[in-house]
Amino acid sequence: MTAPRIAACRGTDTATFFPAPGDLATVRRALLICGRCPVLIPCRRYALDHRERYGIWGGLTEETRETLLRIGPPPAEPGVTAAESVSPRWAADTAQVVLPMV
């Protein structure tokens, strides 16, 4: 995925979004950039739909994406049919995603 022209990460060194294990300062920097990005939701959807294994995408770390994909979407609301159920990108559309404090 190429960052759209309006993405907050455009022009940022890609190493910021692929930090070394334990480099919490870089993780924080990436999450701050993502937090002010106008394309956060599409980026998050892309990462979840394509099961990106590495890096920080749409404000989600590798561990957070793994957890979201493992636990799956929340239970369907009453009256919602199976055809209307959501894909793994459900997390991209919800404000209930809790980011880890790093």
TORDO-992559 format. One record per residue: residue number from 1; residue in three letters; chain; x, y, z of N, C-alpha, C in turn. Coordinates in pm, whole numbers, plus 50000, padded with zeros to 5 digits. Layout:
BEGIN
NUM	Ala	A	X	Y	Z	X	Y	Z	X	Y	Z
...
***
This chain:
BEGIN
1	Met	A	50085	49882	50000	50000	50000	50000	50089	50123	50000
2	Thr	A	50063	50213	49911	50134	50339	49907	50054	50441	49985
3	Ala	A	50122	50519	50067	50053	50620	50147	49991	50726	50056
4	Pro	A	49862	50752	50075	49798	50857	49997	49865	50992	50025
5	Arg	A	49845	51086	49936	49906	51219	49951	49874	51286	50083
6	Ile	A	49758	51258	50137	49718	51325	50260	49757	51248	50387
7	Ala	A	49818	51132	50374	49855	51052	50491	49960	51125	50574
8	Ala	A	49943	51122	50705	50037	51188	50796	50176	51126	50789
9	Cys	A	50185	51000	50749	50314	50931	50744	50392	50961	50616
10	Arg	A	50327	51021	50519	50394	51049	50392	50519	51133	50417
11	Gly	A	50631	51084	50367	50757	51154	50384	50833	51116	50510
12	Thr	A	50769	51040	50599	50835	50995	50722	50919	50872	50691
13	Asp	A	51033	50861	50754	51119	50745	50736	51040	50619	50772
14	Thr	A	51037	50522	50682	50959	50400	50706	51005	50323	50830
15	Ala	A	51129	50343	50871	51178	50276	50992	51095	50315	51114
16	Thr	A	51031	50431	51110	50945	50474	51220	50830	50377	51241
17	Phe	A	50783	50317	51133	50667	50228	51141	50706	50080	51148
18	Phe	A	50835	50054	51149	50886	49918	51162	50999	49921	51266
19	Pro	A	50964	49956	51391	51066	49972	51494	51127	49839	51537
20	Ala	A	51248	49849	51588	51316	49731	51642	51241	49687	51768
21	Pro	A	51244	49557	51797	51178	49508	51919	51227	49586	52041
22	Gly	A	51133	49631	52122	51167	49702	52245	51190	49851	52227
23	Asp	A	51186	49902	52106	51208	50045	52080	51078	50122	52102
24	Leu	A	51043	50142	52227	50915	50203	52261	50906	50349	52219
25	Ala	A	51018	50419	52215	51015	50559	52172	50970	50569	52026
26	Thr	A	51018	50480	51943	50979	50481	51802	50833	50439	51787
27	Val	A	50789	50342	51866	50649	50300	51863	50560	50418	51900
28	Arg	A	50595	50491	52006	50517	50608	52047	50511	50712	51935
29	Arg	A	50625	50737	51872	50631	50835	51763	50538	50794	51650
30	Ala	A	50541	50666	51612	50455	50616	51505	50308	50631	51543
31	Leu	A	50273	50596	51666	50134	50605	51710	50085	50749	51714
32	Leu	A	50173	50842	51748	50137	50984	51746	50110	51031	51603
33	Ile	A	50192	50987	51510	50172	51023	51369	50040	50965	51321
34	Cys	A	50016	50838	51350	49890	50774	51308	49770	50843	51371
35	Gly	A	49783	50884	51495	49672	50946	51567	49621	51074	51504
36	Arg	A	49703	51141	51426	49659	51266	51362	49638	51249	51212
37	Cys	A	49632	51125	51167	49624	51097	51024	49479	51094	50974
38	Pro	A	49453	51164	50863	49317	51164	50808	49279	51033	50739
39	Val	A	49375	50945	50714	49343	50817	50650	49370	50699	50744
40	Leu	A	49359	50723	50873	49382	50619	50973	49292	50498	50950
41	Ile	A	49164	50519	50928	49069	50409	50914	49098	50326	50789
42	Pro	A	49116	50385	50671	49150	50302	50554	49282	50226	50572
43	Cys	A	49378	50288	50637	49507	50221	50661	49487	50101	50753
44	Arg	A	49408	50120	50857	49379	50012	50951	49304	49899	50881
45	Arg	A	49207	49936	50799	49132	49834	50723	49226	49753	50634
46	Tyr	A	49313	49824	50564	49408	49756	50476	49491	49655	50555
47	Ala	A	49546	49699	50667	49632	49612	50747	49557	49489	50797
48	Leu	A	49434	49508	50842	49356	49394	50893	49311	49303	50779
49	Asp	A	49262	49362	50671	49215	49282	50557	49327	49202	50492
50	His	A	49448	49259	50489	49561	49192	50426	49650	49119	50526
51	Arg	A	49605	49120	50650	49677	49052	50758	49826	49086	50758
52	Glu	A	49851	49217	50755	49990	49265	50763	50051	49215	50892
53	Arg	A	50164	49150	50881	50226	49089	50999	50324	49181	51069
54	Tyr	A	50379	49276	50996	50486	49357	51053	50453	49505	51048
55	Gly	A	50504	49577	51146	50493	49722	51145	50368	49776	51212
56	Ile	A	50363	49908	51215	50250	49980	51272	50168	50034	51156
57	Trp	A	50043	49996	51153	49951	50035	51044	49824	50090	51107
58	Gly	A	49782	50206	51064	49656	50262	51113	49651	50275	51264
59	Gly	A	49765	50300	51325	49769	50315	51469	49762	50186	51547
60	Leu	A	49779	50074	51479	49777	49944	51546	49914	49877	51536
61	Thr	A	49963	49831	51649	50088	49756	51650	50063	49614	51601
62	Glu	A	50170	49542	51575	50159	49402	51533	50079	49322	51634
63	Glu	A	50109	49343	51762	50042	49267	51868	49893	49300	51874
64	Thr	A	49860	49426	51859	49719	49466	51864	49642	49406	51748
65	Arg	A	49701	49410	51628	49633	49350	51511	49615	49201	51531
66	Glu	A	49716	49134	51581	49706	48990	51607	49591	48961	51702
67	Thr	A	49582	49038	51808	49476	49019	51907	49339	49043	51845
68	Leu	A	49325	49152	51772	49196	49183	51709	49153	49073	51613
69	Leu	A	49246	49023	51535	49212	48916	51441	49180	48786	51513
70	Arg	A	49250	48761	51623	49228	48637	51699	49090	48638	51767
71	Ile	A	49055	48751	51831	48928	48754	51903	48810	48774	51809
72	Gly	A	48834	48830	51692	48727	48847	51595	48635	48962	51629
73	Pro	A	48534	48979	51547	48441	49091	51567	48352	49068	51688
74	Pro	A	48297	49175	51742	48206	49160	51855	48080	49088	51809
75	Pro	A	48003	49035	51902	47879	48965	51865	47787	49058	51786
76	Ala	A	47712	48998	51695	47619	49076	51613	47510	49135	51700
77	Glu	A	47464	49250	51660	47354	49314	51731	47224	49244	51693
78	Pro	A	47127	49245	51780	46998	49184	51746	46942	49244	51617
79	Gly	A	46891	49158	51533	46833	49204	51407	46931	49213	51293
80	Val	A	47059	49185	51317	47159	49190	51211	47174	49049	51155
81	Thr	A	47159	49034	51025	47170	48903	50963	47316	48865	50942
82	Ala	A	47340	48737	50916	47476	48691	50890	47536	48761	50770
83	Ala	A	47454	48789	50671	47502	48859	50550	47550	48999	50583
84	Glu	A	47497	49056	50690	47536	49191	50729	47651	49190	50830
85	Ser	A	47695	49072	50870	47802	49067	50968	47929	49125	50908
86	Val	A	48018	49163	50995	48135	49237	50952	48256	49149	50928
87	Ser	A	48349	49199	50849	48473	49130	50817	48577	49161	50924
88	Pro	A	48700	49108	50912	48803	49138	51012	48829	49287	51028
89	Arg	A	48786	49367	50935	48812	49510	50947	48718	49578	51045
90	Trp	A	48634	49501	51114	48542	49560	51210	48614	49654	51304
91	Ala	A	48734	49620	51342	48808	49702	51437	48839	49840	51380
92	Ala	A	48846	49848	51249	48878	49976	51187	48763	50073	51201
93	Asp	A	48643	50023	51217	48527	50109	51220	48478	50138	51361
94	Thr	A	48546	50089	51459	48497	50107	51595	48590	50195	51676
95	Ala	A	48533	50276	51758	48612	50360	51847	48647	50283	51973
96	Gln	A	48606	50157	51981	48629	50078	52101	48767	50014	52102
97	Val	A	48844	50031	51997	48978	49975	51993	49063	50048	52096
98	Val	A	49123	49972	52186	49208	50030	52288	49352	50003	52250
99	Leu	A	49426	50111	52231	49566	50096	52194	49649	50074	52318
100	Pro	A	49755	49994	52307	49839	49968	52423	49913	50094	52464
101	Met	A	49930	50111	52590	50009	50223	52640	50155	50181	52634
102	Val	A	50233	50252	52556	50374	50220	52543	50459	50337	52586
***
